[in-house]
Amino acid sequence: MSTQYQPGLENVIASETTISYLDVENEEIVLRGYNLIELAKKVTYLDVVGLMLDGILPTKDQRISLEDQLKSEYDFPQEVLSMLKLFPEKANLMDVLRTGVSAIASYDDELEDRSRDANYRKAIRLLAKVPQIVANGYRAVSKQPLVEPRKDLSYTGNFLYMITGKEPTKMEEMVFDQSLIAYSEHEMPNSTFAARVIASTQADIYGALAGAVASLKGTLHGGANEAVMKMLLEVGSEANIEPVLMDKLSRKERIMGFGHRVYMKKVDPRAVLMKEALAELVKEKNQQELLRMCVIGEEVMKREKGLYPNLDYYAAPVYHLLGIPIELFTPVFLAARTIGICAHVIEQHENNRLFRPRVLYKGPRNMHPQDSSYIHIGEGELNEHC
């Protein structure tokens, strides 16, 4: 057995997959053979959902049929909605989301069926219901009225509507749709790996997704988009961004939204996509200073640290301009990634091998206990210390 140790399993191949691949050298995210950025510019999130589930891009009629399937699963257990209202206002919305995902599992009659067809149907149900947990979970915790999904809106338009309470413009819907594609799949981050490890025990798809939510709550994985927006609001203007960043760097603070375990010194192509989306959105919102602020920050970090922005850096101001509350940024990330995680769970169940790694033991050996002060129990005797 090999005893080579890679902290954090860095560069360790954990699975074979036909789903996605990060081609760092060519700065390309491969999704079922397609360039994810090209997909984001040419098709919709539902097209990507169809691609992830079926392995091929759907035709227009197939996409319409897929959307109809999703809308047919919009019905949501009222008992779970009532449960969401029990969370205190201080509740972390990722905890609310994790609990909601676990709760709706009990209402799925196919919960224990691991077949591909059943998992496909469960993925559709999750895609229909997770956005509702995100939006109404936030509303429940913040003591706002819950909203019903609108079937007259597109899947993406309805998701944004449920969060903001306003019907989105065509520009808002397009930009939000691109962001969902950008977050939809990214090979083997911690949350996807967690889901596959859980699924490898033959656990159900809901449990695997709940585990992914727990993983994404961790600050070393999720939450960067929230931290970016809080920093930008703290900065306040383009005149302040460079002094604030230089001060943070002088105090050796970590600047969220820059660098990535896989990309390292390479550009995250999703950040470029969201930067372009932000450029379009600020025109509609007349918020050009926000874009200029982000661009200056990008230039400072490249000059001072040789770091490039990742997806979260530009997705944060996009979500802010779309009217999404900061505390919902990470739950929205998970909602978008639900399709990627479901695809990985389906693949894991179809060609399963239980994950059971070993350790490189660094502790002591050949230790021996001293004689016990206990009197051993013989036949018909009692231990005096019982």
N, C-alpha and C positions, 0 to 999 in steps of 0.2 A: 504494500500500500504506500502511495506517495505521501510524504510528510511535508511537502512544500506548502507554505502558508501564505495566503494573499489577504491582508487585512481588508475587510469589507468586501471580500470576494472580487476585488478589482481585476478586470480582464479575465475572470474565470467564466468559461462557457457553461451555463446552467441548463440550457434547453435547446433543442432544435425547433425551429418554427418556420412557417411559411407566411407569417403575418406581417412582420416589419423588420427593418434593419437600419441602423444608423451608420451610413457610409460617411465617416468623418472626413476622410481624405478628399472626397468629392463634394463635401458639404451638402449631402442629399439624405433625406429621410425617405426610405423606400417603404411603401405600403402596398402589399400584394402586387409588387412589380411596378407600381406607379410612384412618381415623385409627389410627396404629400403637398408641397407648396403649389405645384401645378394643379393638383386636385382642388386645393382651396380657392384657386383663381378661376376654375372652369366649371366646377360642379358644386352641389350642395352637400350639407352635412348628411342628409338622408341618403344621398348617393354613396357617401363613404360608409354609412351604416350597412347598406346593401352589399357593398364591396367586402366589408369586414366579415359579414355573416355568410355570404354565398361565394366569395372568392372572385366574383366578376362584377363589373359596374352594371347597375340596373339600367334597363331602357326607361324611357319616360313613363310608359304604362306601368312598368314594374315599380318604379319609384312612387307613383300615385297609389298603387296597391299597398306598398309598404307603409305609406303614410296613413292609409285607411286602417291597416292593421294596428298601428300605434294608437290612433284615435279611438279604436274600438276597445282599447285597454285603459282608457283614461279613468274609468270608474275606480274610485279609491275607497278603501274601507273607512267608514265613518268612525269606527272604534279607534283606529290609529290616529286619525285627525284629533280626536278627543284626547288621546294620550299625549300628543305633541303639545297640547295646551297646558300640560302639567309641568313642563320644564320651567325653571325659574328664569327671570330675565337675564341673569348673568351666565346662562348656559352657553357653552361653546357650540357653535352651529354644526361643527363636524361631529360632535357627540350626538346632537339631535339627528343628524343624517344617518349616522351609524345605527342608532336605535331604530329609526324609521325603516331602514333597509331590513334589519332583523325582524321587525314586527310584521311587515307585509309578507314575509316568507310563509307565515302560518296560514295565510289565505290562499296559497297556491296549491291546488289539488295535485299538481305534478311535481311537487317539491322533491320527492325521493327518486324520481325518474332521471337517470343520468344519460339517456340516449341523446343523440345529436338533435333529433326532431324536438324532443321535449326541452332541451337546453335552448334551442332556437326560440321556441315560444316563450320561455322564461326570460330570455334576453329582451324580447319585444316588450314584455310586461314591465321589466325593469326600466327600459328606456322610456316607457310611457309614464312611469310612476316616480322615478327618482327626481325629475325636475319639479314635481309637485311637492315632494318631501323638502327639497331645497327651498322653494318659494314659500310654501305654507308653514314649513318649520320656522323660517325666519319671522313670518307674520305672527305665528302663534306665540313665539318667545317675546316678540316686541309688542304683543297685545294689540295687533292690528287685525281687522277683519280678514278672514280667509277668503280666497278667490277660487272660483271654479274654472277649470280649463275651458278654453273656447275652441270648438271644433271648426269654426269658420276661419280661424287663422292657421297659418302654416305651423308645423311642429316647432320650428325655431322662433317664429313670431309669437306663438303662444307661451313659450318658455319665458321670453323677455317680458311679455305682458303680465304674466303671473308674478314676476318679481317686482315690476315697477307700477303695475296697475294702469299703465297707459299703452294703447296700441302703438307699436313702433312704426317709425317711418320706413320707407324702403331702404334708405341708406343704413339706418340703425339695424334693421334685420339682416342686411347683407354683411355688415361688419361683424355682427354677433355670430352669424353663421360661419364666417371665416375663422373666428376665434374658436368655435367649437371643433372645427376640423383640426386647427393647430394643436389643440389639447387632446384630440381623440385617441392618439396612440403614439407611443415613443419607445418601442422595443421592450426593455426589461428594467424599468425603474423599480425602486423598492416596493411600491404599492402593487405593481403587476407581479413581481416576484413573490410577494407575500400571498397574493391571490392564488398563484400557481402552486405554491407550497401547500396551502390549505386545500386546494382542489385535489392535490395528489393523494390525499387521504380518502378520496371519494366523498368529501364533504360537498354539500350542494352549492349552487352558483350564488345564492343569496349570502351564505356564510363566507364564501370567498370574497365577495364584493364588500361585505362588512369589514373583513380583515384589511382590505385595501383602503377603506375609509380611515381605519385606525392608523394605518401606516402614513397616509397622506396628511394626517393631523400633525405629525411630527414636524418640528420647525426646520429640520435638515432636509425635508422633502417638499412639503407644501408650505403655504403661508408667505412665500417670497413676494407674490404679487400684492398681498395686503401690506407688507412692509414697505414695498416700493411706493405705493400710493400714500401711505402715511408720511414718508419722507418728502415726497413732492409737495404735499400740503403744508408740511412744516417749512419747507424752503420758501414757498409762496410766490416767487418771481424768478425770472431768468437771470436777474442781476445777482441773486443770492446763491444760485446753484453751485457755482464753482467754489466760492468761499466755504460753503457748508461742507461740500465733499472734501475739500483740502483739509478742513478742520477734523473731519471724521477720520480721514486717512492718517493724519498726524497722531491721532490717538489710537491708531491701529484698530479702528472699528471696522467690522465687516459691512460692506455696502451690498445690500441685497439687490438681485436682478442682474448680477454680472458673474460670468464664469459658469462652468458646468463640468461635472465629473467626467463626462464623455468628451465634450467638445474641447475642453481645456482652453487652448489659445486660438481656437477656431470660432468662426461665426456660427451662431445658432440661426439657421435659415428661417425659423419660425419668427424670430425677432424682427427680421427684415420684413416679413409679411405683415406683422402687426404694426410696424413703423409706417408702412405704406397705408395701412388701413386708418391709422391715427391721423395721417396727413389729410385723408379725405374727410374724416369725421370732424376735425377741428374747423374745417371750412363751414360745415353745416351748423356747428355750434358756436362759431365765432370765438374760438378758444385757441387761437394760433400760438399764444404765449406758452401754453402747456407743451406743445410740440417743440418749440424752441428751447424750452427748459430741458426737455429730455435729450435733445440733440447735444446741448452743451455738456450735460452729464455724461453722455456716451463718449464725447471727445476727451473729457478730463480723465475718465477711467482708462481709456486706451492709451493716453499719453503717460499717465502716472503709473499704471499697473500692467499695461499690456493686456487688459481684459476687454472682452466684447460683451454686449448685452445678451441675455438669454430671453426666452419668450416672455417671462413674467415682467420684464422691465417695460415693455411697450403694451402688453396686455392690460396692465394695471390702469394706465390713463384711459385706455379704450373703454374698459368697464366703468370707470368713473363717469365718463361722458355719456355712457349709455344709461346712467341712472341706477347702476347696481351698487348696493351698499357694500362698503369695504369688507365687512365681516362675511359677505357671501362670495367673495372672490374665489376662495379655495373650494367651497362646496360646488360652485359652478364648474370649476376645473374638474372635480370628480364626476359631475353629471356628464360632462363632455367625454371624459375618459371611460365612462361606463361601457361603451361599445367595445373599446379596446380590451378592457378587462374581461368582458363576457367572451370575446373571441378567444382569448388566451385560456380561459377556463374550459371552453368547449374543446379546444385543441388538446389541453391537458387530459381531459376525460377520455378523449378518443385514443390517445396513445400514452397511457399512464405508466409512470414509475414513481413510487413513493419517494419523496425527497428524504434522505436520511444521511446527512454528511457526518464526518468524524471530526475530531479536534486534534490539535497539536498540544499535548499535555505538557504543562510547564511546572506542575506542582511537585511536591516531595514524593519520595518512594520509600519502601521498606520501613514504614512506621509500624509500631506494635503497641497495642493498648496495655496499660498496666492491669494487674489483677483487680477484678471487681470486688467492691465491698459488699455486694449483694450475696446472699445465701442462695445458691441454686436450688430450685424446686425439685425435689425428688418425688418419687411416687408416694402419694398420700401426705406430702408435706406442703406447707404454705410458706411463701416468701415473707419474711418479717417486715419488709418494706412495702408490702402491698397496701 
